[in-house]
Each structure stands twice: as structure tokens, then as C-alpha cells.
Amino acid sequence: MTLLVRLRPNGPYLLFMLAAVAALVFGVTQADLLGTVIAVCGAVLLVLFGGPVVVSTVGRVPVVAVDESGVRLPLMGVRLSWDEVADVRRTVALRGKTSTPVLLIVPTQPEIVVDRVRPWLFREARGNLARYGTPIVLSDQSLDHSLDDITTAVRRLRPAVA
């Protein structure tokens, strides 16, 4: 049995995308250099934030897939067999004064996984590696399954270590 987790944009995510659309529309309606710059910035933000949503929801590409062979993160460009997974554990990420629960998927060779991630995610993966000891940090704020669902699937599908 495979668990497929897709992107489900939350309120702040959608609000940010709406702001990008507004910037794009505003920039297009202006006939000057500043308008062009604003339109380009809005378009870039829309592609960066809207692209994964379209790929995951319309294209049905999962953010995370857990099955008998291991863990796949197609949008991130990472595939780990169970032999390459050292640990999967929950922790919290501190963002300002709030703490957010996150799931850490710790590969046996984190540096190699950092090299596998998509180029636009490289910096984030490097930061996660420095902060958490792994490049793969999942927050359930924009996922259609909870971190508990993912953890349960990992426990159920991961072969017992001998």
C-alpha cells in the first residue's frame, strides 16, 4: 500500500499567490519600466509558488510517496530506498515565537541527497542540513495528509532492521 501526499495550499500560501497575481496584473497595466519590473516579479513569484500547486493538484504528482521500496519526493527530485533512510522522526521548527511540528527524513548520506535536490531547492536543503542534520524537512501546513499519517506509513512499510 502506498501513501501519496499532495500539496494542499493553506491560507497564507494562497494569500501570497494572490499577492503575486495582483502584482502581475498591476505591473501589466502600467506602461513604464517600474510596471514591467513589478509584473516580472509577480510572474516569477506566481511560477515559484503556483507551479508546485498545479503540478501536485492538477498533475497529481505527489509531494511525498511512501511505499515498499522507500520514500520519494518527486517535486524535490529525491528518491530514497529504505537502505538510504537512517531515521524518520518528528521535531519542532522554531519560526519566530511559534513552533511548528515537522517531520525529518534523515538519509544515511545527507550530503549526497543535497546534491540530488532540484537546483532551486539547493539553498533550502543546505540550510535544513545545517539546522536539522537532514536536507528533508516536511511541515504539514500545506500537505493533504498529516505528519502522523506519513510517520504511520513509514512504520508500516519500512522493513524491520535486522
C-alpha positions as CSV (number, residue, x, y, z in Angstrom):
1,M,0.0,0.0,0.0
2,T,1.4,3.4,-1.0
3,L,0.8,6.7,0.8
4,L,0.7,9.6,-1.7
5,V,0.8,13.1,-0.1
6,R,-0.1,16.0,-2.3
7,L,0.2,19.8,-1.8
8,R,-2.8,21.5,-0.4
9,P,-2.2,25.2,-0.2
10,N,-3.1,26.8,3.2
11,G,-4.5,30.3,3.7
12,P,-1.2,32.2,3.9
13,Y,0.1,30.2,0.8
14,L,-3.0,31.2,-1.2
15,L,-2.7,34.8,0.0
16,F,0.9,35.0,-1.1
17,M,-0.2,33.6,-4.6
18,L,-3.0,36.2,-4.7
19,A,-0.5,39.0,-4.0
20,A,1.7,37.7,-6.8
21,V,-1.3,37.8,-9.2
22,A,-2.1,41.3,-8.0
23,A,1.5,42.4,-8.7
24,L,1.4,40.8,-12.1
25,V,-1.9,42.5,-13.1
26,F,-0.8,45.8,-11.6
27,G,2.6,45.7,-13.5
28,V,0.9,44.8,-16.8
29,T,-1.5,47.7,-16.5
30,Q,1.5,50.1,-16.0
31,A,3.2,51.3,-19.2
32,D,6.6,52.1,-17.7
33,L,9.8,50.4,-16.5
34,L,8.6,50.0,-12.9
35,G,5.4,48.3,-14.1
36,T,7.5,45.9,-16.1
37,V,9.7,45.1,-13.1
38,I,6.6,44.6,-10.9
39,A,5.0,42.4,-13.5
40,V,8.1,40.2,-13.9
41,C,8.5,39.9,-10.1
42,G,4.8,38.9,-9.8
43,A,5.2,36.4,-12.5
44,V,8.3,34.8,-11.0
45,L,6.6,34.5,-7.6
46,L,3.5,33.0,-9.2
47,V,5.6,30.4,-11.0
48,L,7.6,29.6,-7.9
49,F,4.5,29.2,-5.7
50,G,1.9,28.3,-8.2
51,G,3.9,25.8,-10.1
52,P,4.2,23.2,-7.4
53,V,0.4,23.5,-6.6
54,V,-0.5,23.0,-10.3
55,V,1.9,20.1,-10.7
56,S,0.7,18.4,-7.4
57,T,-3.0,19.0,-7.6
58,V,-3.7,19.1,-11.4
59,G,-0.8,16.9,-12.5
60,R,-1.4,14.6,-9.5
61,V,2.3,14.4,-8.7
62,P,2.8,13.7,-5.0
63,V,5.0,15.8,-2.7
64,V,5.8,12.6,-0.8
65,A,5.2,9.0,-1.7
66,V,5.9,6.2,0.8
67,D,5.8,2.7,-0.4
68,E,7.5,-0.7,0.0
69,S,10.6,0.5,-1.9
70,G,11.2,3.7,0.1
71,V,10.4,7.4,0.2
72,R,10.1,9.5,-2.9
73,L,9.9,13.3,-3.0
74,P,9.2,13.9,-6.7
75,L,8.9,17.7,-6.5
76,M,12.2,17.9,-4.7
77,G,13.8,15.4,-7.0
78,V,14.8,12.9,-4.3
79,R,14.2,9.2,-4.2
80,L,15.5,7.2,-1.2
81,S,15.3,3.4,-0.8
82,W,14.8,2.1,2.7
83,D,18.5,1.3,2.8
84,E,19.2,5.0,2.3
85,V,16.9,6.1,5.2
86,A,18.7,6.3,8.6
87,D,15.8,7.7,10.6
88,V,12.3,9.4,10.3
89,R,11.4,11.4,13.3
90,R,9.3,14.3,14.5
91,T,10.6,17.5,16.0
92,V,9.6,21.2,16.0
93,A,10.9,24.1,13.9
94,L,11.1,27.5,15.6
95,R,9.9,30.3,13.5
96,G,9.9,33.5,15.4
97,K,8.0,32.9,18.6
98,T,6.0,30.0,17.2
99,S,7.0,26.3,17.0
100,T,5.8,24.2,14.1
101,P,5.8,20.4,14.1
102,V,8.0,19.0,11.3
103,L,9.0,15.5,10.1
104,L,12.7,14.9,9.5
105,I,13.6,12.2,7.0
106,V,17.3,11.6,7.7
107,P,19.2,9.9,4.8
108,T,22.3,7.8,5.5
109,Q,24.3,10.2,3.3
110,P,22.7,13.6,3.6
111,E,25.4,15.4,1.6
112,I,24.6,13.2,-1.4
113,V,20.9,13.9,-1.1
114,V,21.6,17.7,-1.0
115,D,23.3,17.2,-4.4
116,R,20.2,15.4,-5.8
117,V,17.7,18.1,-5.0
118,R,16.4,20.4,-7.7
119,P,18.6,23.4,-8.2
120,W,16.1,25.9,-6.9
121,L,15.8,24.0,-3.6
122,F,19.5,23.5,-3.1
123,R,19.9,26.5,-0.7
124,E,16.9,25.4,1.4
125,A,18.2,21.8,1.6
126,R,21.7,23.1,2.7
127,G,20.0,25.2,5.4
128,N,18.0,22.3,6.6
129,L,21.1,20.1,6.7
130,A,22.9,22.7,8.9
131,R,19.8,23.3,11.1
132,Y,18.4,19.7,11.5
133,G,21.1,17.4,10.2
134,T,19.0,16.5,7.2
135,P,18.0,18.2,3.9
136,I,14.5,16.8,4.1
137,V,12.2,18.6,6.5
138,L,8.4,18.3,6.0
139,S,5.8,20.6,7.5
140,D,2.2,19.5,7.2
141,Q,0.9,23.1,6.8
142,S,0.4,22.6,3.1
143,L,0.0,18.9,2.8
144,D,-3.2,16.8,2.4
145,H,-2.0,14.3,5.0
146,S,-0.7,14.9,8.5
147,L,2.8,14.2,9.7
148,D,1.3,11.4,11.8
149,D,-0.1,9.7,8.6
150,I,3.3,9.9,7.0
151,T,5.0,8.5,10.1
152,T,2.5,5.7,10.4
153,A,3.1,4.8,6.7
154,V,6.8,4.7,7.2
155,R,6.5,2.4,10.3
156,R,4.1,0.1,8.4
157,L,6.1,0.0,5.1
158,R,9.7,0.2,6.3
159,P,11.3,-3.2,6.5
160,A,12.5,-4.3,10.0
161,V,16.2,-3.6,10.6
162,A,18.0,-6.8,11.4
